Amino acid sequence: MRGVSREALAAARDRLEALLGAAGTDPAAVGEDLLAVTGLLAGSAGLRRALTDPARTGRAKVELLERLLRGKVSDASLDLLSGLVRGRWASSGDLSDAVESLAVEALLASAEQAGRLDSVGDELFRFARIIAGDVRLRDAMSARTEGAPRKAELVRRLLAGKAGPEALRLAEQAAVAPRGMRTEQVLERYVEAAAQRRQQLVAEVVSAVPLTGTQRDRLGSALQRLYGRPIQINADVDPGVVGGLRVQVGGELVDGTVLARLDDARRRLAG
C-alpha cells in the first residue's frame, strides 16, 4: 500500500483494537462481518470505486455503506467500516485489502482471548506446507478450480480435529477467496499476521529429521539473541537436505545443510 492507504489502515487498526477491547465485543463475530464485506468488495469493482472516490464526500460514502450493510453486520462493525470509507485510499483495491487485514486481526484476537494464538500460526503453517507439497491438492485449491463450497468442505475435512476454529476459518478463507494469490501464499500472510500480533519473527526451519523439543528451544534462543526479538519456529522435514538446518527469517536465508555445503564445495572445485 502507498502512503495515504497505509495511514488509513493504521488508523483503522487503532479503531479495531479499541473496539476489540470494549466490553461485550465478540472478536470472532467482528471478523466474520469483515470477511463478508471483503467478499462484497472483491466482487464489485463499482462499489470499491464508489467507496474510495475522492470526489465523493465522506458522508456520501458512509450513507452508501449504511444502505448496503445496515442490519447485515453489527453496529460496531458498521461503525468501524464507516471510518474506513471516510479515509483516503491510493487505489480502490487497497480498501478490500484493508478490510481483509482487519478481519484477520479480529479472528487472531479471538484466538488470543481463547489462549489459542500460539497454535494458530503453527496450524496454518503446517496446512500451507501440506498444500505446497501435494500437486493434486494444489490443483484442487487453484483459482482455476470452480466451487467455493467444495473447497471449503475439503479444508474442513483435511483439518478436522487438527486445528482450532480460528485457524480453520482462516484456512477456509484462504482456499475460497485467495484474491489472485495461491492458497499457500495467503496462508503464509496469515502466519505472518499471527506472528506480528505476538510481536515475534517467524523462522521457517527445514531439517532432514524432526527437531526435538530441546533442539527447537536451543534454536529459538539462539535466533532470539541474534535478532533481538522473540522467534516463532515453524519446522518442516525434508530428507533431501541430508543434514543440518536451513533457516529463513523474513527475507534472510541461513543455509547450513550438508547439501548446501556439498554444492558450495562442488562450485569451488569447478573453479
C-alpha positions in Angstrom: 0.0 0.0 0.0 1.1 3.5 -0.7 1.3 6.4 1.8 -2.3 7.5 2.2 -3.6 3.9 2.2 -1.0 2.9 4.9 -2.1 5.8 7.0 -5.8 5.0 6.6 -5.1 1.3 7.5 -3.0 2.3 10.6 -5.9 4.5 11.9 -8.4 1.7 11.2 -6.2 -0.8 13.2 -6.2 1.6 16.1 -10.0 1.8 16.0 -10.3 -2.0 15.7 -8.1 -2.6 18.8 -10.3 -0.1 20.7 -13.4 -2.0 19.5 -12.0 -5.4 20.4 -11.1 -4.1 23.9 -14.6 -2.9 24.6 -16.8 -5.0 26.9 -19.2 -7.2 25.2 -17.4 -7.3 21.8 -17.1 -10.7 20.2 -13.9 -10.6 18.0 -14.9 -13.7 16.0 -18.3 -12.0 15.1 -16.4 -8.8 14.0 -14.1 -11.0 11.9 -17.0 -12.7 10.2 -18.6 -9.3 9.5 -15.4 -8.0 7.9 -14.8 -11.2 5.9 -18.3 -10.9 4.5 -17.7 -7.3 3.5 -14.3 -8.3 2.0 -16.2 -10.7 -0.3 -18.7 -8.0 -1.2 -16.0 -5.5 -2.2 -13.9 -8.1 -4.0 -17.0 -8.9 -6.2 -17.8 -5.4 -7.2 -15.3 -3.0 -8.7 -18.0 -0.4 -9.0 -18.7 -0.5 -5.2 -15.0 -0.2 -4.5 -14.7 2.8 -6.7 -17.7 4.5 -5.2 -16.4 4.0 -1.6 -12.9 5.3 -2.4 -13.8 8.1 -4.9 -12.0 11.2 -3.7 -14.7 13.3 -5.4 -17.4 11.9 -3.1 -17.8 13.3 0.4 -17.1 11.1 3.4 -20.8 11.4 4.4 -22.0 10.2 1.0 -19.7 7.2 1.2 -21.0 6.3 4.7 -24.6 6.7 3.6 -24.0 4.3 0.7 -22.3 1.8 3.1 -25.2 2.0 5.6 -27.8 1.4 2.9 -25.9 -1.8 1.9 -25.0 -3.1 5.3 -27.4 -1.8 7.9 -29.0 -4.9 9.6 -26.5 -7.2 8.0 -23.5 -6.5 10.2 -23.3 -5.4 13.8 -23.4 -1.7 14.6 -19.9 -1.9 15.9 -18.6 -3.4 12.6 -20.5 -0.9 10.6 -19.0 2.0 12.6 -15.5 0.6 12.0 -16.2 0.3 8.3 -17.6 3.8 8.2 -14.3 5.1 9.5 -12.5 3.2 6.7 -14.5 4.7 3.9 -14.1 8.2 5.3 -10.3 7.7 4.8 -8.3 8.3 1.7 -7.1 5.4 -0.4 -4.5 5.3 -3.1 -6.4 2.7 -5.0 -9.8 1.1 -4.7 -8.2 -2.3 -4.2 -6.4 -1.1 -1.1 -9.8 -0.8 0.6 -10.5 -4.5 0.1 -7.1 -5.4 1.3 -7.6 -3.3 4.4 -10.9 -4.9 5.3 -9.5 -8.4 4.9 -6.5 -7.4 7.0 -8.8 -6.2 9.8 -10.8 -9.4 9.6 -7.7 -11.5 10.1 -6.7 -9.3 13.0 -10.1 -9.8 14.6 -10.0 -13.5 14.2 -6.5 -13.6 15.7 -7.7 -11.5 18.6 -10.5 -14.1 19.1 -7.8 -16.8 19.2 -5.8 -14.7 21.6 -8.7 -14.4 24.0 -9.2 -18.1 24.0 -5.5 -18.8 24.6 -5.1 -20.3 21.1 -2.9 -17.6 19.4 0.3 -19.6 19.7 -1.2 -22.6 17.9 -2.9 -20.6 15.0 0.3 -19.8 13.3 1.6 -23.4 13.6 -1.6 -24.9 12.3 -1.8 -22.6 9.3 1.9 -23.1 8.5 1.5 -26.9 8.5 -1.5 -26.6 6.2 0.4 -24.4 3.8 3.2 -26.9 3.7 0.8 -29.8 3.0 -0.7 -27.9 0.1 2.6 -26.9 -1.3 3.8 -30.5 -1.2 0.8 -32.1 -2.9 0.2 -31.4 -6.6 -3.4 -32.7 -6.6 -4.3 -30.6 -3.5 -2.7 -27.5 -5.1 -4.8 -28.1 -8.2 -7.9 -28.5 -6.1 -7.2 -25.2 -4.4 -6.3 -23.4 -7.6 -8.1 -20.2 -8.6 -8.9 -22.0 -11.9 -10.9 -24.7 -10.0 -14.6 -23.8 -9.6 -16.7 -24.4 -6.5 -16.1 -22.4 -3.3 -18.3 -24.7 -1.2 -16.4 -27.7 -2.4 -13.1 -26.1 -1.4 -14.4 -25.1 2.0 -15.6 -28.6 2.6 -12.2 -30.0 1.5 -10.5 -27.7 4.0 -12.8 -28.8 6.8 -12.2 -32.5 6.1 -8.4 -32.0 6.0 -8.3 -30.0 9.2 -11.0 -31.8 11.2 -9.6 -32.3 14.7 -6.3 -30.8 13.7 -6.9 -27.0 14.0 -8.8 -24.6 16.2 -11.8 -22.7 15.0 -9.9 -19.5 14.1 -7.2 -21.4 12.1 -10.0 -23.4 10.3 -11.9 -20.2 9.4 -8.7 -18.5 8.1 -7.8 -21.6 6.1 -11.2 -21.7 4.5 -10.9 -18.0 3.6 -7.5 -18.6 2.0 -8.9 -21.5 -0.1 -12.2 -19.9 -1.1 -11.1 -16.3 -1.7 -7.3 -16.1 -2.4 -7.8 -12.9 -4.4 -5.2 -13.6 -7.1 -2.7 -15.5 -5.0 -2.2 -19.2 -4.3 -3.8 -20.6 -1.2 -0.5 -21.4 0.4 0.7 -17.8 -0.2 -2.4 -16.4 1.6 -1.8 -18.8 4.5 1.8 -17.6 4.8 0.5 -14.0 5.1 -1.9 -15.1 7.8 1.1 -16.8 9.6 3.0 -13.5 9.5 0.0 -11.7 10.9 -0.2 -14.1 13.8 3.5 -13.7 14.5 3.2 -9.9 14.4 0.3 -10.0 16.9 2.7 -11.8 19.2 5.4 -9.4 18.2 7.5 -12.3 17.0 9.6 -13.0 13.9 8.9 -16.2 12.1 11.7 -18.6 11.4 11.0 -21.3 8.8 13.3 -24.2 9.6 13.8 -27.2 7.3 15.8 -30.2 8.7 16.5 -33.8 7.5 14.8 -35.2 10.6 12.2 -33.8 13.0 13.7 -31.4 15.6 13.4 -32.5 19.2 11.9 -30.2 21.8 15.3 -29.4 23.2 16.7 -28.6 19.7 13.8 -26.2 19.0 14.3 -24.4 22.3 18.0 -24.0 21.7 17.5 -22.8 18.1 14.8 -20.4 19.3 17.1 -19.0 22.0 20.0 -18.6 19.6 17.8 -16.8 17.0 16.3 -14.6 19.6 19.8 -13.5 20.7 20.7 -12.9 17.1 17.6 -10.8 16.1 16.8 -9.3 19.5 13.1 -10.4 19.3 11.1 -13.5 20.1 11.1 -16.1 17.4 8.4 -18.4 16.3 9.8 -21.6 14.8 7.8 -23.3 12.0 9.6 -26.6 11.4 9.4 -28.8 8.4 11.2 -32.0 7.4 12.9 -32.6 4.0 15.2 -35.7 3.8 16.8 -34.1 0.8 18.7 -31.6 2.9 20.8 -34.6 4.1 21.7 -33.0 7.4 22.0 -29.6 9.2 19.4 -26.9 9.1 18.0 -24.5 6.6 16.7 -21.4 8.4 14.8 -18.5 6.8 13.8 -15.5 8.9 11.9 -13.0 6.8 14.0 -12.4 3.6 17.2 -13.7 5.2 18.2 -17.3 4.5 20.8 -19.1 6.6 21.5 -22.4 4.9 23.6 -24.7 6.9 22.6 -28.0 5.4 25.1 -30.7 4.3 23.6 -30.5 0.8 24.3 -26.7 0.7 27.9 -27.3 1.8 28.5 -30.0 -0.8 27.1 -27.8 -3.5 29.4 -25.0 -2.4 32.4 -27.4 -2.4 31.5 -28.5 -5.9 31.4 -24.9 -7.1 34.8 -24.2 -5.6 36.3 -27.3 -7.2 34.8 -26.4 -10.6 36.6 -23.0 -10.3 
